[in-house]
Amino acid sequence: MKLKKFEPAAKHVDNIPIEAVNLDSEDTLPPKPDKPIARNIFQPNSKYFTIVVYALFFVLGSILIYKFIGNWNSTVKAFKNIFSILSPFLIGAMIALILYPFIKTLYNKFFLKVCHIKSRKLAKVLSILAAYIIAVGALSILAGFIVPQIYKSIGEIANQAPVWYENIRDWITEFESRHSGSAINYDFINKKIEDSLPKLFDYFTATLGNIVPYILNTSMAIVSGIFNFVIAIIVSVYMISDNKNIFFHFKRFLYAVLPKKTADNTRIICKNCASIFINYIIGKSFDSLIVMVVCLIVMFILKLPYAVLISVIVGVTNMIPYFGPYIGGVIGGVIIVIVSPIKLIVFVIMIICIQQVDGLLIGPRIIGGTTGLKPVWVVFSITAGGALFGVLGMFLGVPVFAVLSYLLNITVQHFLDKRKVTVQPYDSPDDL
């Protein structure tokens, strides 16, 4: 049988025939250009495009920073307005974060293991309902015991104010009669007091004239606060019941806009920031509650006046680190010294002992090193927070600054690791 000569068959890619090519033939080589091809200077370049984008972001960022710093009062006002608008949602998120561990414990330990509820959806609903009933019940019992006592104490102070005024006036008169031969010019002092009385009268008259608008504004603020609190409760319920879906969409967004490694680190950072903030709030609240209860019990034992009112003041102000105990002690001391100056000494000794026990034993065991801040930065965060946002800034200044410090620390460490630089702490025992 006669064999046919082998010839390469034509190949097709996308219906376009590709013939066999002899690489040794000079006819198949592309012609060499006589002159070099000129490069198009307007051809897009990704490197220069990236530089331009970074430059635009830098310019825009510089303009925004200049606007923020140049109009600082307007910036603070704008932040306050934004915070006021978002406050129900922020409070709702905080309530959800605080109650979530308790709800999770009820769900796993009680309704699934103890009650043996097979429907997980029903167990979840019952856990949320039970947690909110317990929380609202505890607050109601606490308020039912404390609020009437506070109201009663304030009423007693208001009723005793004229008596205290007369006692102080009699004491001044008696002091003047006993030291009539001294070098003190009582006529000058009495003249100053008499001159100041019309001013005080005008001040109280103006205050009484504005009391109706003040009551109206206060009532509107109370109604608005109740409305915002109800919205916060509803938001917290939705956040807890739909937490998996919220976290799922948050993860989708992170991995959609960021590289995988960056998204993983961002999730860890957000989790740590929330842990720092919530652990501090819960720990400090529990610590202040213990201080309030201990102060109340000791004041009842020592039979000091206005025990409930002063204990609440001491417990609330204890939320402010360092300055809080002194603020509560001064306010309580002013209330007690009007009733009995001798009991003030007992109260001062009691407050010092309670605060020392709290600072050395109770506080470190409950709060521990959740913030990681040095005392100077705690004082700075309280001062800056109070200057910017008032009392609320003093309460939340420490946890917010702790979160910012954590973010700054990991940013600095990232750049040090990128440059492969290790900085050792300076701990030489020979120097200060």
C-alpha positions in Angstrom: 0.0 0.0 0.0 1.4 3.4 -1.0 1.6 5.9 1.9 0.6 9.6 1.3 3.0 12.3 2.1 2.2 13.9 5.5 1.0 17.5 5.3 0.1 19.6 8.4 -3.6 20.2 8.6 -5.0 23.7 9.1 -6.1 24.6 12.6 -9.0 26.8 13.5 -9.3 29.2 16.4 -12.6 31.2 16.5 -13.2 30.1 12.8 -9.9 31.7 11.7 -7.6 29.2 9.9 -4.0 29.0 11.2 -1.7 27.5 8.6 1.5 25.7 9.5 4.4 28.1 9.6 8.0 27.2 8.7 10.1 29.1 11.3 13.2 28.7 9.2 11.8 30.7 6.2 12.8 34.3 6.1 9.5 35.1 4.4 7.6 34.4 7.6 9.6 36.9 9.7 8.0 40.4 10.3 9.8 43.2 8.5 12.3 45.2 10.6 11.4 48.8 11.0 13.9 51.3 9.5 13.2 53.9 12.3 12.3 53.4 16.0 8.5 53.8 16.6 7.8 57.0 18.5 6.1 56.5 21.9 2.7 58.2 22.4 3.2 60.6 25.4 -0.5 60.6 26.1 -0.7 56.9 26.6 -2.3 56.0 30.0 0.1 55.0 32.7 -1.2 53.2 35.9 1.8 54.4 38.0 1.2 58.1 37.3 -2.6 57.7 37.6 -2.1 56.3 41.1 0.1 59.2 42.0 -2.5 61.7 40.8 -5.2 60.0 42.8 -3.1 60.1 45.9 -2.3 63.7 45.4 -6.0 64.6 44.9 -6.9 62.7 48.2 -4.1 64.5 50.0 -5.3 67.9 48.8 -8.9 67.2 49.7 -7.9 65.8 53.1 -5.8 68.9 53.8 -8.7 71.2 52.9 -11.1 69.3 55.1 -8.6 69.4 58.0 -8.2 73.1 57.5 -11.9 73.6 57.5 -12.4 71.5 60.6 -9.7 73.3 62.6 -10.4 76.8 61.2 -14.1 76.5 62.2 -13.6 74.5 65.3 -16.8 75.7 67.0 -18.9 74.9 64.0 -17.2 71.5 63.8 -18.0 70.7 67.4 -21.6 71.9 66.9 -21.9 69.7 63.8 -20.6 66.7 65.6 -23.0 67.3 68.5 -25.9 67.6 66.0 -24.9 64.3 64.3 -24.5 62.6 67.7 -27.9 63.9 68.7 -29.5 62.5 65.6 -27.7 59.2 65.9 -28.0 58.9 69.7 -31.0 56.5 69.6 -29.1 54.1 67.3 -25.9 54.4 69.3 -27.6 53.8 72.6 -29.5 50.9 71.0 -26.2 49.4 69.8 -24.7 49.8 73.3 -27.7 48.2 74.9 -27.5 45.3 72.4 -23.8 44.8 73.0 -24.3 44.9 76.8 -27.2 42.4 76.8 -25.9 40.1 74.1 -23.6 38.0 76.4 -26.5 37.6 78.9 -28.9 36.6 76.2 -26.4 34.1 74.7 -26.0 32.5 78.2 -29.8 32.2 78.6 -30.0 30.7 75.1 -27.3 28.1 75.5 -27.3 27.3 79.2 -31.0 27.6 80.1 -33.5 27.3 77.3 -31.6 24.7 75.2 -29.9 22.6 78.0 -32.3 23.0 81.0 -35.6 23.6 79.3 -34.8 21.3 76.3 -36.6 23.5 73.8 -36.1 22.0 70.4 -37.0 25.0 68.3 -33.9 27.3 68.2 -36.0 30.2 66.9 -38.4 29.9 69.9 -35.4 29.6 72.3 -33.9 32.8 70.8 -37.2 34.7 71.2 -37.6 33.6 74.8 -34.0 34.4 75.6 -34.4 38.0 74.3 -37.7 38.4 76.0 -36.4 37.1 79.4 -33.3 39.2 79.3 -35.2 42.4 78.6 -37.8 41.6 81.3 -35.0 40.9 83.9 -33.1 44.1 82.9 -36.3 46.3 83.0 -37.4 44.7 86.2 -34.1 45.3 88.0 -34.0 48.9 86.8 -37.6 49.4 87.9 -37.0 48.0 91.4 -33.9 50.1 91.8 -35.7 53.2 90.6 -38.7 52.4 92.8 -36.5 52.3 95.8 -34.1 55.2 95.0 -36.3 57.8 93.3 -38.8 58.3 96.1 -35.9 58.6 98.6 -34.1 61.1 96.4 -37.4 63.1 96.0 -37.9 63.0 99.8 -34.4 64.2 100.5 -34.6 67.0 98.0 -37.9 68.1 99.6 -36.4 68.1 103.0 -33.4 70.1 101.9 -35.8 72.7 100.2 -37.9 72.9 103.4 -34.9 73.2 105.6 -33.2 75.9 103.5 -34.9 78.9 105.3 -34.0 77.4 108.7 -30.4 76.9 107.6 -30.3 80.5 106.4 -31.5 81.8 109.7 -29.0 79.6 111.6 -26.2 80.9 109.5 -27.4 84.5 110.0 -27.6 83.9 113.8 -24.2 82.4 113.8 -22.7 85.5 112.0 -24.5 87.8 114.4 -23.2 85.9 117.4 -19.7 85.8 116.0 -19.9 89.6 115.5 -21.1 90.2 119.1 -18.3 88.0 120.5 -15.6 89.7 118.5 -16.9 93.3 118.6 -13.6 94.6 119.8 -11.5 93.1 117.0 -10.1 94.8 114.0 -12.7 93.4 111.7 -14.9 96.1 110.1 -18.3 94.6 110.4 -20.0 97.7 109.1 -18.3 97.3 105.8 -19.3 93.6 105.6 -22.9 94.4 106.5 -23.0 97.1 103.9 -21.7 94.7 101.2 -24.3 92.1 102.2 -27.1 94.7 102.1 -25.9 95.9 98.7 -25.9 92.4 97.3 -29.5 91.6 98.5 -31.2 93.7 95.8 -29.1 92.0 93.2 -30.0 88.6 94.5 -33.7 89.6 94.6 -33.5 90.8 91.0 -31.8 87.5 90.0 -34.5 85.4 91.7 -37.2 87.5 90.1 -35.7 87.0 86.7 -35.4 83.3 87.3 -39.0 83.1 88.4 -40.0 85.0 85.3 -38.2 82.4 83.1 -39.3 79.4 85.1 -42.3 78.7 82.8 -40.1 78.4 79.6 -37.6 76.4 81.6 -40.2 74.0 82.7 -41.5 73.7 79.2 -38.1 73.1 77.7 -37.3 70.6 80.4 -40.6 68.8 79.8 -39.9 68.6 76.0 -36.4 67.3 76.8 -37.9 64.6 79.0 -40.4 63.6 76.4 -37.7 63.6 73.7 -35.5 61.5 75.9 -38.2 59.0 76.6 -39.0 58.8 72.9 -35.3 58.3 72.0 -35.0 55.6 74.7 -38.0 53.7 73.3 -36.4 53.9 69.8 -33.1 52.7 71.3 -34.8 49.7 72.9 -36.5 48.8 69.6 -33.2 49.2 67.7 -31.4 47.0 70.3 -34.0 44.2 69.9 -33.7 44.2 66.1 -29.9 44.2 66.4 -29.8 41.3 68.7 -32.4 39.3 66.8 -30.8 40.0 63.4 -27.2 40.0 64.5 -26.1 37.3 62.2 -27.5 39.0 59.2 -25.9 42.3 60.2 -22.5 40.7 60.7 -22.9 38.9 57.3 -23.5 42.1 55.4 -20.7 43.8 57.2 -18.3 41.0 56.2 -19.6 41.1 52.6 -18.9 44.9 52.5 -15.4 44.5 54.0 -14.3 41.7 51.6 -15.9 43.6 48.7 -13.9 46.8 49.1 -10.7 45.5 50.8 -8.2 42.8 50.1 -8.7 39.5 52.0 -5.8 40.0 54.5 -6.8 43.6 55.2 -10.4 42.6 55.7 -9.4 39.9 58.1 -7.3 42.4 60.1 -10.1 44.9 60.0 -12.6 42.4 61.5 -10.1 41.6 64.3 -9.5 45.3 65.0 -13.3 46.1 65.1 -13.8 43.2 67.5 -11.0 44.3 69.8 -12.3 48.0 69.8 -15.8 46.9 70.7 -14.4 44.6 73.4 -12.3 47.5 75.0 -15.2 49.9 75.0 -17.9 47.5 76.3 -15.7 45.8 78.9 -14.8 49.2 80.3 -18.5 50.4 80.4 -19.7 47.1 82.0 -16.8 46.9 84.5 -17.0 50.5 85.5 -20.8 50.4 85.9 -20.6 47.3 88.1 -17.8 48.9 90.1 -19.8 52.1 90.7 -22.8 50.0 91.7 -20.8 48.2 94.3 -19.4 51.6 95.6 -23.0 53.0 95.8 -24.3 50.0 97.7 -21.3 50.0 100.2 -21.7 53.7 100.7 -25.4 53.3 101.3 -24.9 50.5 103.9 -22.2 52.3 105.8 -24.1 55.6 105.9 -27.1 53.7 107.3 -24.9 52.1 109.9 -23.3 55.5 110.8 -26.8 57.2 110.7 -25.6 59.9 108.4 -28.4 62.1 106.8 -29.6 61.8 103.2 -28.0 58.4 102.8 -29.8 57.4 99.6 -29.3 60.7 97.8 -25.6 61.0 98.7 -24.9 57.3 97.8 -26.5 57.7 94.4 -24.4 60.9 93.8 -21.2 59.0 94.9 -22.0 56.0 92.7 -22.8 58.0 89.6 -19.8 60.3 89.8 -17.6 57.2 90.4 -18.0 56.5 86.7 -15.5 59.3 86.1 -12.0 58.0 86.9 -9.8 59.9 89.4 -12.0 63.0 89.6 -15.3 61.3 90.1 -14.9 60.2 93.7 -13.8 63.7 94.7 -16.7 65.3 92.9 -19.2 63.0 94.7 -17.5 63.5 98.0 -17.6 67.3 97.7 -21.2 67.3 96.8 -22.1 64.9 99.6 -20.0 66.9 102.0 -21.8 70.2 101.2 -25.2 68.5 101.8 -24.0 67.1 105.2 -22.2 70.1 106.5 -25.4 72.2 106.3 -27.2 69.6 108.6 -24.3 68.8 110.9 -20.7 70.0 110.6 -19.6 67.3 113.0 -20.9 64.5 110.8 -18.9 65.9 107.9 -15.7 64.5 109.5 -17.3 61.1 109.7 -18.4 61.3 106.1 -15.0 62.4 104.8 -13.3 59.5 106.6 -15.9 57.1 105.2 -15.5 58.3 101.6 -11.7 58.1 101.8 -11.8 54.5 103.1 -14.3 53.4 100.5 -12.4 55.0 97.6 -9.1 53.5 98.8 -10.7 50.0 99.0 -12.3 50.6 95.5 -9.0 51.9 94.0 -6.8 49.2 95.5 -9.1 46.1 95.5 -12.5 46.3 93.8 -11.6 48.4 90.8 -8.5 46.5 89.6 -10.2 43.1 90.0 -13.3 44.1 88.1 -11.9 46.5 85.4 -8.3 45.3 85.4 -6.2 46.6 82.5 -9.1 46.9 80.0 -8.0 50.3 78.7 -4.2 50.0 78.9 -3.9 53.8 79.5 -1.5 55.5 81.8 -2.8 57.8 84.4 -1.7 60.9 82.5 -3.7 59.9 79.4 -6.7 59.1 81.6 -6.6 62.6 83.0 -6.2 64.0 79.5 -9.1 62.0 78.1 -11.4 63.2 81.0 -10.4 66.8 80.5 -10.7 66.8 76.7 -13.9 64.9 76.8 -15.4 67.2 79.4 -14.3 70.3 77.5 -15.8 69.0 74.2 -19.0 67.2 75.3 -19.6 68.1 78.9 -20.5 65.5 81.5 -21.1 62.8 78.9 -17.6 63.4 77.5 -16.2 62.9 81.0 -18.0 59.6 81.3 -17.1 58.3 77.8 -13.7 60.0 77.3 -11.6 57.2 78.8 -13.1 54.3 76.7 -13.1 56.4 73.5 -9.5 57.5 74.0 -8.6 53.8 74.9 -10.0 52.7 71.5 -8.1 55.5 69.7 -4.9 54.6 71.6 -5.3 51.0 70.5 -5.8 52.0 66.9 -2.7 54.3 67.0 -0.6 51.6 68.6 -1.4 48.9 66.0 -0.8 51.5 63.2 2.6 52.4 64.6 3.5 48.7 65.1 2.5 48.0 61.4 4.9 50.6 60.1 7.7 49.4 62.4 7.2 45.8 61.2 7.1 47.0 57.6 10.5 48.7 58.1 11.8 45.7 60.2 12.6 48.0 63.1 12.4 46.9 66.7 12.3 49.6 69.5 13.2 48.4 72.9 11.7 50.1 76.0 14.1 52.2 78.0 14.3 50.6 81.4 17.8 51.3 82.6 18.0 51.0 86.5 20.7 53.6 86.7 18.6 56.6 85.4 15.3 58.1 86.4 
